[in-house]
Amino acid sequence: ANEIAASTSAGVKKANVVVKNASGLTVTVVSGTKSVTKVATSDSYKVSLTKLTAGKKTVKVYVNDVLVSSKSVTVKK
């Protein structure tokens, strides 16, 4: 099977995550007290965590409750 992977980038007041090879699995993106949980509908699934404040954030990505990525990004105003 292909390895599950996540790539994270920062946008304006948000973090964008693309999760690979996780179709049908539950994806949770967390930064501080904010989180979003979705079921991936494809093997290149995009999730955005919105309403973030500007500055450095650690964005963690979990797939079926397993941490697959933890990355520090700088969110823009």
Buried (B, 14 or more C-beta within 10 A) or exposed (E): EEEBBBEBEBBEBBBBBBBBBBEEBEBBBBBEEBEBEBEBEEEEBEBEBEEBEEEEBEBBBBBEEEEBBEBEBEBEE
